[in-house]
Amino acid sequence: MDRQKLIRALSGEPIEDPTRRSGLAAINPVDEMNFQQWATNLPWHGQFQQKYGEAPNLNDPQYDYRKAYAAGVSPQPYQHDPGMDHWPSTTEAGDPLKVGAHPTAWMNEFLGRTGVDPNQMGVTNPEDAAAYIGNGRNFLRIPK
């Protein structure tokens, strides 16, 4: 968090962040500071920087990191991507954390329909997921 935001937060003023988009969880300034510190100290944060050459965007409109933080969930090791922790798709209560057109949202739907992680079946994209299910349509557009 930059110095100006820190000063506003400590004085109780709201932190205006133009990179945030509606639909993501909003938290109070003190919790925001705690969230930022927590997130940057996660092993995932360093793994992300090493893998992609930049820090993760904690304001990414496709994943609600603040909702994950508030729900007490964090990234965990994932056997299909050794050395890179992954965030869950939902909270323990089943609330979605992937928002909008998140590139791996289809994986959670596949898991829900089959009970199997798509990577265990060699399914690596929504088109293969649709073929595996056997309906031949775009996987994410199938009515539940």
C-alpha positions as CSV (number, residue, x, y, z in Angstrom):
1,M,0.0,0.0,0.0
2,D,1.5,3.4,-0.9
3,R,2.1,6.1,1.6
4,Q,-0.9,8.2,0.7
5,K,-3.3,5.3,1.0
6,L,-1.8,4.4,4.4
7,I,-2.2,7.9,5.7
8,R,-5.9,7.9,4.5
9,A,-6.5,4.5,6.0
10,L,-5.0,5.5,9.4
11,S,-7.1,8.6,9.5
12,G,-10.2,6.5,8.8
13,E,-10.8,7.9,5.3
14,P,-11.9,5.5,2.6
15,I,-9.2,4.2,0.3
16,E,-10.2,5.0,-3.3
17,D,-8.7,2.6,-5.7
18,P,-9.6,3.2,-9.4
19,T,-8.4,-0.3,-10.3
20,R,-11.2,-2.0,-8.2
21,R,-14.3,-3.0,-10.1
22,S,-17.8,-3.4,-8.7
23,G,-18.8,-6.9,-7.7
24,L,-15.6,-7.5,-5.6
25,A,-15.8,-7.6,-1.9
26,A,-15.1,-4.3,-0.2
27,I,-13.4,-4.2,3.2
28,N,-12.7,-1.4,5.7
29,P,-9.4,0.4,5.6
30,V,-7.8,-1.4,8.5
31,D,-8.8,-4.8,7.1
32,E,-7.5,-3.7,3.7
33,M,-4.1,-3.0,5.3
34,N,-4.2,-6.4,7.0
35,F,-5.3,-8.1,3.8
36,Q,-2.4,-6.5,1.8
37,Q,0.1,-7.6,4.3
38,W,-1.3,-11.1,4.5
39,A,-1.5,-11.5,0.7
40,T,2.0,-10.3,0.1
41,N,3.4,-12.6,2.7
42,L,1.8,-15.8,1.2
43,P,4.1,-18.2,-0.5
44,W,1.8,-17.9,-3.5
45,H,2.7,-14.2,-3.9
46,G,6.4,-15.0,-4.3
47,Q,5.7,-18.0,-6.5
48,F,3.6,-15.8,-8.8
49,Q,6.3,-13.2,-9.1
50,Q,8.9,-15.8,-9.9
51,K,6.7,-17.5,-12.5
52,Y,5.3,-14.4,-14.2
53,G,7.9,-11.8,-13.5
54,E,5.5,-9.4,-11.7
55,A,3.4,-9.2,-8.6
56,P,-0.1,-10.6,-8.7
57,N,-2.9,-8.1,-9.2
58,L,-4.9,-8.3,-6.0
59,N,-7.5,-6.1,-7.6
60,D,-8.1,-8.5,-10.5
61,P,-11.8,-8.3,-11.4
62,Q,-11.8,-12.1,-12.2
63,Y,-10.9,-13.3,-8.7
64,D,-12.2,-11.9,-5.4
65,Y,-9.1,-12.2,-3.2
66,R,-10.7,-10.0,-0.5
67,K,-13.7,-12.4,-0.2
68,A,-11.3,-15.3,0.0
69,Y,-9.4,-13.5,2.8
70,A,-12.6,-12.7,4.7
71,A,-13.7,-16.3,4.4
72,G,-10.4,-17.6,5.7
73,V,-9.3,-19.4,2.6
74,S,-5.9,-19.2,1.0
75,P,-4.0,-20.8,-1.9
76,Q,-2.8,-24.3,-1.4
77,P,-0.4,-26.6,-3.3
78,Y,-1.9,-28.1,-6.4
79,Q,-0.6,-31.5,-7.6
80,H,-1.1,-30.6,-11.3
81,D,1.1,-27.4,-11.0
82,P,4.0,-28.2,-8.7
83,G,5.6,-25.3,-7.1
84,M,2.6,-23.0,-7.6
85,D,-0.1,-22.7,-5.0
86,H,-3.6,-22.3,-6.3
87,W,-6.6,-20.4,-4.9
88,P,-9.9,-22.3,-4.5
89,S,-12.9,-21.5,-6.8
90,T,-15.3,-21.1,-3.9
91,T,-15.4,-20.5,-0.2
92,E,-16.2,-23.3,2.2
93,A,-19.8,-22.0,2.2
94,G,-19.9,-22.4,-1.6
95,D,-19.7,-18.7,-2.5
96,P,-17.9,-18.2,-5.8
97,L,-14.5,-16.5,-5.7
98,K,-13.9,-16.6,-9.5
99,V,-15.8,-13.7,-11.1
100,G,-16.9,-13.1,-14.6
101,A,-14.8,-14.7,-17.3
102,H,-12.1,-16.2,-15.1
103,P,-10.1,-18.4,-17.4
104,T,-10.4,-21.5,-15.2
105,A,-14.0,-21.1,-14.0
106,W,-15.0,-24.0,-16.3
107,M,-12.8,-26.3,-14.1
108,N,-15.0,-25.9,-11.1
109,E,-18.1,-26.6,-13.2
110,F,-16.5,-29.8,-14.6
111,L,-15.6,-30.9,-11.0
112,G,-19.1,-30.2,-9.9
113,R,-20.6,-32.3,-12.8
114,T,-18.2,-35.2,-12.7
115,G,-16.7,-35.2,-9.2
116,V,-13.2,-35.3,-10.7
117,D,-10.5,-32.7,-11.2
118,P,-10.4,-32.2,-15.0
119,N,-6.6,-32.4,-14.9
120,Q,-6.8,-36.0,-13.6
121,M,-8.8,-36.8,-16.8
122,G,-6.4,-34.9,-19.2
123,V,-9.1,-32.3,-19.8
124,T,-7.3,-28.9,-20.2
125,N,-9.9,-26.6,-21.7
126,P,-13.7,-25.9,-21.9
127,E,-14.0,-27.5,-25.3
128,D,-12.5,-30.7,-24.1
129,A,-14.7,-30.6,-21.0
130,A,-17.8,-30.3,-23.2
131,A,-16.6,-33.3,-25.3
132,Y,-15.9,-35.3,-22.2
133,I,-19.4,-34.6,-20.8
134,G,-20.7,-35.6,-24.2
135,N,-22.9,-32.7,-25.1
136,G,-20.7,-31.0,-27.8
137,R,-21.7,-27.5,-26.7
138,N,-19.7,-24.7,-25.1
139,F,-19.2,-26.0,-21.6
140,L,-19.9,-22.8,-19.7
141,R,-23.1,-22.1,-21.6
142,I,-24.9,-25.3,-20.7
143,P,-27.9,-24.6,-18.5
144,K,-27.7,-26.3,-15.1
